[in-house]
Amino acid sequence: MPDSSAGCLFDRIVAGLLAAPVVFEDQCSLAFLDHRPVFPGHTLLISKEHFETLADLPARLIQPFFANAQLLARAVEEALGADGTFVAINNRVSQSVPHLHVHIVPRRKKDGLRGFFWPRQPYPDPVEAERIRKNIADTVLRLLAGG
């Protein structure tokens, strides 16, 4: 277990030091009901190894971790008769526990949840939008090249 386990709530759950209402577990991840759900059935999928953000998740875990997120999205929807799910990850900002976790929230039409919880901000002009688009695209290419 990582050295951070004593201070990380989710590492303590993985270690069995804290109880949680587990709905799924495999070698790479653990899923349990959120103790403060947006709606009943709100599930958290966490990596068993301690990684703070999605960017920290090693390539070897991306496929199994997100296959589990997909599985849980289907399971939450079917188990609760939901119309769909909201699947989200916070990285640092609004991340109440600094440990990678995916929120899987059951949704129903007209459930009162209104899109995202932050204000939308349009680009000041098309030139700025293109500059940002190019910067992100170039960074993706650099990261894929191992840089």
ABEGO torsion letter per residue (X at the ends): XBAAAAABAAAAAAAGABBBBBABBBAABBBBBBABBABBGBBBBBBABBBABAAABBAAAAAAAAAAAAAAAAAAAAAAGBABBBBBBBBGBGBABBBBBBBBBBBBBGAGBBEBABBBBBBABAAAAAAAAAAAAAAAAAAAAGX
